[in-house]
Amino acid sequence: MSDVTTTQIAAGVRQIVLIIGGYAIGKGWLDGDTVEMLGAVALVAVPLIWGQIKTRHMAQKP
């Protein structure tokens, strides 16, 4: 099994934001601009955090 790439993580995050954001907009909890902003933040933060975790994990291998 191959390692997950940053592109795959970004695509997954984008899909999750679309699903959860669409639900929140439908319920009236958030507006479209807020969901768009949260999506942009998630697309930057999640791959960054994932990269840090993977780098630390690789550094601990003997």
C-alpha positions, 0 to 999 in steps of 0.5 A, a space after each residue: 500500500 502506498 503512502 497518502 500524498 498531499 494531493 490526496 489529502 487535499 482532495 479528501 479535505 475538499 470533499 469533507 468540507 463540501 459535505 459538511 458545509 452543504 449540510 450546515 448551509 442547508 440547516 442555516 447554521 452557516 452561510 456560504 462565505 463562512 464555509 468557503 473560508 473554513 474550506 480554504 483554511 482546512 486546505 492549508 492546515 490539514 496537509 501542513 499538519 499531516 506533513 509534520 506528522 509523517 516527517 516526525 514518524 519517518 524521523 523516528 524509524 531506525 
